[in-house]
Amino acid sequence: MALVSVEAFAHGVDDSTRNFLQSNTGVQILPFMYIGAKHMVTGYDHLLFLVGVLFFLRRSKDVLLYVSMFTVGHSLTLMSGVLGGIQVNAYLIDAIIGLSVVYKGFDNLGGFKKVFGVQPNPKAAVLIFGLFHGFGLATKIQEFHLPSDGLVANLIAFNVGVELGQFMALMFILLGINYWRRHNSFHKFARVTNIALMSAGFMLVGMQLTGYFIN
């Protein structure tokens, strides 16, 4: 049972999606958009990272800037990873994505200044981790050995779907955080929330490394 669970967490693709990807032919714009949006909306690792990124952002232009850098990062590696045939171990790349959640929670707690006396550039960090998140998406797509017929159009449709899913998820995340920010409990539990983010990230890393060593 544990092995099955680790496998499911590693790949995150349900049977209907798997069947479609393995049998599709030609350009399939809408199905690939749907799959991309679905993967982002149900991708708890991506969402946890975005929660960490948005947690203390108050100004709309900051939200737009950070989300854009994350989008540029994962779009670059998603497209280049699949079209360039760049192979990355699914467990290891998902472990790095788990680390991105740990990193952001630690950063939100001011951990880098307290422990190391330095503050890494948060924008560069979001861009770099966005690149790893894109490789994670590319790795899952490559598992299905998609036919070359219509591949570019399908990938663009998948990426557009990812952005749509990300947009929908961001609306709910921002609404929730902005509502919570109006209450005293936000500041009271901000530290606990980011510790919880780090814990979730460590759990993701542990699950992926377990999958790596037992498969």
Beta strands, then each sheet from edge to edge (+ up, - down):
end
